[in-house]
Amino acid sequence: MTDSEEIRVDLSSDSPTNPEAPPDTPSNQGHGDSSIQLPVIQRQDSADIRRQCWVCFMTDEDDDHDNDHSDEWVKPCRCRGSAKWVHQSCLQKWIDEKQKLNPSVNVSCAQCQTEYILVFPKSGTLVYIIELYDKILYGTSPFAAATIVIGSIYWSAVSYGALTVLQVFGQEEGKAIMEGADPLMLLIGLPSIPFMLIIGKLFRWEDQVLRLWKNHYEKVPWLGYVIGEPAHDVRESAEKILLGRDSYSDPISSTRLFCGALILPTVSTLFGRFFFSSVQSHFKRSLLGGMTFILAKGFIRICLRQQQYIRHSKRKVMNYNDVNQPVDKSTSTEDH
């Protein structure tokens, strides 16, 4: 539907437009002009006659009665009918909600998908430069933050690697090794130390020992007196406890692994000083201390896993009696 239509009728004396009109009527006689032009009839869209805001649903009549709400009308898209007109202030609030505090986001009509044309007042040169600088900072901030985080992790790893070298080789010998090494090798080798410790922690050699002992128990039966014999009735859940398949998706398990890997050089140095103080080489003393700590911890872990496996395999569900107390199954059978 167009906004307005003009209807014009031209009547000629020789060929009248209305064939049903009598030929001798006064309307067809006594006129000097050859045509008669009727008045223009204006036919307008109903939305132009009665405008209604599709946000607040107020009309022209409401604006006339409420002077405080009188606002400019705008038709920002190709929509017709009730969605054609909207208050300027109402549309501004709706656009702000869609942009979500980001003025650079383009907003379109939800019905016809026409992008709204937003025009800002002209700003001065200084304001333009400041806004341009702010946009550049806004766009590069995520990359700058990622660079800072990665750089912090890298240099923390370098510092940790240098501290580990001083702990394991001793202060004097460790300093001499780092001073004589190539700088590029130090920048690559030192940060790799904590990552290698974490990767080594991922390998659970205790689980492999438990699996071998469970499959070849008959060959080393004396080990059963130390950590316990395997249970005869095996369930899948008990097998998982025996093999220690903890999920690293658990945040607590991940943090435990991370802390255990990074604290290993310090513990190795302490074990070496306490148990192998007679060894002159600082590096050999730390190496022996680390191996002792790993083996001792692994043996304790194997014993714990085996005991958990035995207890879980012998788990039993009891009957329920009237007084909410578990009773033995044999007693319950005799009662019935």
C-alpha positions as CSV (number, residue, x, y, z in Angstrom):
1,M,0.0,0.0,0.0
2,T,1.4,3.4,-1.0
3,D,1.3,6.4,1.4
4,S,-1.0,8.4,-0.9
5,E,-2.8,7.9,-4.2
6,E,-4.2,10.6,-6.5
7,I,-7.4,9.8,-8.5
8,R,-8.0,12.1,-11.5
9,V,-10.9,11.7,-13.9
10,D,-10.9,13.5,-17.3
11,L,-14.3,13.8,-19.1
12,S,-14.4,14.5,-22.8
13,S,-17.4,16.0,-24.4
14,D,-17.1,13.5,-27.3
15,S,-16.4,10.4,-25.3
16,P,-17.6,10.7,-21.8
17,T,-16.0,8.6,-19.1
18,N,-19.3,7.6,-17.5
19,P,-21.3,5.9,-20.3
20,E,-24.4,5.5,-18.1
21,A,-24.9,9.3,-17.7
22,P,-27.7,10.8,-19.9
23,P,-26.3,12.7,-22.9
24,D,-28.4,15.8,-22.3
25,T,-27.6,16.3,-18.6
26,P,-26.3,19.8,-17.6
27,S,-23.1,18.3,-16.6
28,N,-22.2,17.6,-20.2
29,Q,-23.4,20.9,-21.8
30,G,-22.4,24.5,-21.8
31,H,-18.7,24.2,-20.9
32,G,-16.0,25.8,-22.9
33,D,-13.2,23.4,-21.7
34,S,-12.9,20.0,-23.4
35,S,-12.3,18.2,-20.1
36,I,-13.3,18.4,-16.5
37,Q,-10.8,17.8,-13.7
38,L,-12.4,16.5,-10.5
39,P,-10.9,17.2,-7.1
40,V,-7.9,15.1,-6.0
41,I,-8.8,12.3,-3.5
42,Q,-6.1,11.5,-1.0
43,R,-6.0,7.9,0.3
44,Q,-3.4,7.4,3.0
45,D,-2.1,4.5,4.9
46,S,-3.8,3.9,8.3
47,A,-0.4,3.8,10.0
48,D,0.2,7.4,8.8
49,I,-3.2,8.5,10.1
50,R,-2.7,7.0,13.5
51,R,0.9,6.4,14.5
52,Q,1.7,4.0,17.3
53,C,5.1,3.3,18.9
54,W,5.9,-0.4,18.8
55,V,8.0,-0.1,21.9
56,C,5.8,1.8,24.4
57,F,2.5,1.4,22.4
58,M,1.6,5.1,22.7
59,T,-0.1,7.0,19.9
60,D,-0.3,10.5,18.6
61,E,-3.4,11.1,20.8
62,D,-1.5,10.0,23.9
63,D,1.4,12.4,23.0
64,D,-1.1,15.3,22.6
65,H,-2.5,14.6,26.1
66,D,0.8,13.9,27.7
67,N,3.2,16.8,27.0
68,D,6.0,15.2,29.1
69,H,6.1,12.2,26.8
70,S,6.0,14.2,23.5
71,D,8.8,12.9,21.4
72,E,10.0,12.7,17.8
73,W,8.6,10.0,15.6
74,V,10.8,8.0,13.2
75,K,10.3,5.1,10.7
76,P,13.8,3.5,10.7
77,C,13.1,0.4,8.5
78,R,10.9,-1.0,5.7
79,C,8.2,-2.3,8.1
80,R,4.6,-1.2,7.5
81,G,1.6,-1.2,9.6
82,S,1.9,-1.2,13.4
83,A,5.7,-1.7,13.3
84,K,6.3,1.3,11.0
85,W,6.6,4.1,13.6
86,V,8.5,4.3,16.8
87,H,9.6,7.1,19.2
88,Q,13.1,8.3,18.8
89,S,13.8,7.9,22.5
90,C,12.2,4.5,22.7
91,L,14.2,3.2,19.8
92,Q,17.4,4.6,21.3
93,K,16.8,2.6,24.5
94,W,16.1,-0.5,22.5
95,I,19.3,-0.1,20.5
96,D,21.3,0.4,23.7
97,E,20.0,-2.9,25.1
98,K,20.9,-4.7,21.9
99,Q,24.4,-3.2,21.7
100,K,25.1,-4.2,25.4
101,L,27.5,-1.4,26.1
102,N,29.3,-1.8,22.8
103,P,28.4,1.2,20.5
104,S,30.3,-0.4,17.5
105,V,27.8,-3.2,17.2
106,N,25.3,-2.8,14.3
107,V,21.7,-3.2,15.1
108,S,19.0,-4.4,12.7
109,C,15.2,-4.5,12.8
110,A,13.9,-7.7,14.3
111,Q,11.1,-8.0,11.7
112,C,12.5,-7.0,8.3
113,Q,16.2,-7.3,9.2
114,T,16.9,-3.8,8.0
115,E,20.1,-2.3,9.6
116,Y,19.4,0.9,11.4
117,I,21.2,4.0,10.1
118,L,22.9,5.6,13.1
119,V,24.3,9.0,12.7
120,F,26.5,10.7,15.3
121,P,27.3,14.4,15.6
122,K,30.6,15.4,14.2
123,S,33.4,15.6,16.7
124,G,36.6,17.6,16.8
125,T,40.0,16.4,15.7
126,L,41.2,15.8,19.3
127,V,38.2,13.8,20.2
128,Y,38.5,11.7,17.0
129,I,42.1,10.9,17.8
130,I,41.3,9.9,21.3
131,E,38.4,7.7,20.2
132,L,40.6,6.1,17.6
133,Y,43.3,5.4,20.2
134,D,40.6,3.9,22.5
135,K,39.3,1.6,19.8
136,I,42.9,0.4,19.1
137,L,43.4,-0.4,22.7
138,Y,40.1,-2.1,22.9
139,G,40.9,-4.4,20.0
140,T,44.4,-5.2,21.0
141,S,43.8,-5.7,24.8
142,P,43.0,-9.5,24.5
143,F,46.2,-10.2,22.6
144,A,48.2,-8.0,25.0
145,A,46.7,-9.9,28.0
146,A,47.5,-13.3,26.4
147,T,51.1,-12.2,25.7
148,I,51.5,-11.0,29.3
149,V,50.1,-14.3,30.7
150,I,52.3,-16.4,28.4
151,G,55.3,-14.3,29.2
152,S,54.7,-14.5,32.9
153,I,54.4,-18.3,32.7
154,Y,57.6,-18.6,30.6
155,W,59.8,-16.4,32.9
156,S,58.4,-18.1,35.9
157,A,59.4,-21.4,34.4
158,V,62.9,-20.0,33.7
159,S,63.2,-18.9,37.3
160,Y,62.0,-22.2,38.6
161,G,64.5,-24.1,36.3
162,A,67.4,-21.9,37.5
163,L,66.4,-22.5,41.1
164,T,66.2,-26.3,40.5
165,V,69.7,-26.3,39.0
166,L,71.1,-24.5,42.1
167,Q,69.3,-26.9,44.4
168,V,70.4,-30.1,42.6
169,F,74.0,-29.2,41.7
170,G,74.7,-26.9,44.6
171,Q,75.0,-23.1,44.5
172,E,78.6,-22.9,43.3
173,E,78.5,-25.7,40.8
174,G,75.0,-24.8,39.5
175,K,76.1,-21.2,39.0
176,A,79.2,-22.3,37.1
177,I,77.1,-24.6,34.8
178,M,74.6,-21.8,33.9
179,E,77.4,-19.2,33.3
180,G,79.3,-21.6,31.0
181,A,76.2,-22.6,29.0
182,D,75.0,-21.0,25.8
183,P,72.3,-18.4,26.5
184,L,70.0,-19.8,23.9
185,M,70.2,-23.2,25.5
186,L,69.4,-21.7,28.9
187,L,66.3,-19.9,27.5
188,I,65.1,-23.3,26.1
189,G,66.4,-25.7,28.7
190,L,65.6,-23.9,32.0
191,P,61.8,-23.5,31.3
192,S,61.6,-27.1,30.1
193,I,62.5,-28.4,33.6
194,P,59.1,-27.8,35.3
195,F,57.3,-29.2,32.2
196,M,59.4,-32.3,32.2
197,L,58.7,-32.9,35.9
198,I,54.9,-32.6,35.3
199,I,55.1,-35.0,32.3
200,G,57.1,-37.4,34.4
201,K,54.5,-37.2,37.1
202,L,51.8,-38.3,34.7
203,F,53.4,-41.8,34.4
204,R,52.1,-43.9,37.3
205,W,54.6,-46.7,37.6
206,E,52.9,-47.9,40.8
207,D,49.9,-49.0,38.7
208,Q,52.1,-51.0,36.4
209,V,53.7,-52.8,39.3
210,L,50.3,-53.6,40.8
211,R,49.1,-55.0,37.4
212,L,52.2,-57.2,37.0
213,W,52.0,-58.5,40.6
214,K,48.3,-59.3,40.2
215,N,48.9,-61.2,37.0
216,H,52.0,-63.1,38.3
217,Y,51.1,-63.5,42.0
218,E,52.0,-67.2,42.1
219,K,55.6,-66.4,41.2
220,V,56.2,-64.0,44.1
221,P,53.8,-65.2,46.8
222,W,55.9,-63.7,49.6
223,L,54.9,-60.2,48.5
224,G,51.4,-61.0,49.6
225,Y,52.5,-61.0,53.2
226,V,53.6,-57.4,52.8
227,I,50.8,-55.8,50.8
228,G,48.1,-58.5,51.0
229,E,46.8,-61.2,48.7
230,P,44.5,-60.4,45.8
231,A,40.8,-61.0,46.4
232,H,39.2,-63.9,44.7
233,D,35.9,-62.2,43.8
234,V,36.9,-59.3,41.6
235,R,34.6,-56.5,40.5
236,E,35.3,-53.9,37.9
237,S,35.1,-51.0,40.3
238,A,37.5,-52.8,42.6
239,E,39.9,-53.3,39.7
240,K,39.8,-49.6,39.0
241,I,40.8,-48.8,42.6
242,L,43.7,-51.4,42.3
243,L,45.0,-49.8,39.2
244,G,44.5,-46.3,40.5
245,R,42.9,-44.8,37.5
246,D,42.1,-41.4,38.9
247,S,40.7,-38.9,36.5
248,Y,42.9,-35.8,35.8
249,S,39.7,-33.9,35.0
250,D,39.2,-33.6,38.7
251,P,40.6,-30.2,39.8
252,I,41.9,-31.6,43.0
253,S,43.8,-34.4,41.3
254,S,45.3,-31.9,38.8
255,T,46.5,-29.5,41.5
256,R,47.9,-32.4,43.5
257,L,49.8,-33.6,40.5
258,F,51.1,-30.1,39.7
259,C,52.3,-29.4,43.3
260,G,53.8,-32.9,43.6
261,A,55.8,-32.5,40.4
262,L,57.2,-29.0,41.3
263,I,58.1,-29.9,44.9
264,L,60.1,-33.0,43.9
265,P,63.5,-31.2,43.5
266,T,63.3,-29.6,46.9
267,V,62.3,-32.9,48.6
268,S,65.0,-34.8,46.7
269,T,67.6,-32.3,48.1
270,L,66.3,-32.7,51.6
271,F,66.3,-36.5,51.4
272,G,69.8,-36.5,50.0
273,R,71.1,-34.4,52.8
274,F,69.4,-36.5,55.5
275,F,70.1,-40.1,54.2
276,F,73.2,-39.6,52.0
277,S,75.2,-37.0,53.8
278,S,78.4,-39.0,53.3
279,V,78.2,-38.6,49.5
280,Q,80.5,-35.7,48.4
281,S,78.8,-34.8,45.1
282,H,75.8,-32.6,45.6
283,F,74.3,-33.8,42.4
284,K,74.6,-37.5,43.3
285,R,73.3,-36.8,46.8
286,S,70.2,-35.1,45.4
287,L,69.7,-37.9,42.8
288,L,69.9,-40.6,45.4
289,G,67.5,-38.6,47.7
290,G,65.0,-38.2,44.8
291,M,65.1,-41.9,44.0
292,T,64.6,-42.8,47.6
293,F,61.6,-40.5,47.9
294,I,60.0,-41.8,44.8
295,L,60.4,-45.5,45.7
296,A,59.2,-45.0,49.3
297,K,56.2,-43.0,48.2
298,G,55.5,-45.5,45.5
299,F,55.6,-48.5,47.9
300,I,53.3,-46.7,50.3
301,R,50.9,-46.0,47.5
302,I,51.0,-49.6,46.3
303,C,50.1,-50.8,49.8
304,L,47.3,-48.3,50.1
305,R,45.8,-49.2,46.7
306,Q,46.0,-52.9,47.5
307,Q,44.3,-52.5,50.8
308,Q,41.6,-50.4,49.2
309,Y,41.1,-53.1,46.6
310,I,40.7,-55.8,49.1
311,R,38.3,-53.8,51.2
312,H,36.2,-52.9,48.2
313,S,36.2,-56.5,46.9
314,K,34.9,-57.8,50.3
315,R,32.2,-55.2,50.5
316,K,28.8,-56.6,51.5
317,V,25.2,-55.3,51.5
318,M,23.3,-56.2,54.6
319,N,19.6,-56.9,55.1
320,Y,17.3,-54.3,56.6
321,N,15.3,-55.1,59.7
322,D,12.4,-53.4,61.5
323,V,14.5,-51.4,63.8
324,N,16.6,-50.0,61.0
325,Q,19.7,-52.1,62.0
326,P,21.7,-54.3,59.6
327,V,21.4,-58.0,60.3
328,D,23.3,-61.0,59.0
329,K,21.8,-62.8,56.0
330,S,22.0,-66.2,57.7
331,T,20.0,-64.9,60.7
332,S,17.4,-63.5,58.3
333,T,17.1,-66.8,56.5
334,E,16.5,-68.7,59.8
335,D,13.8,-66.3,60.8
336,H,11.9,-67.0,57.6
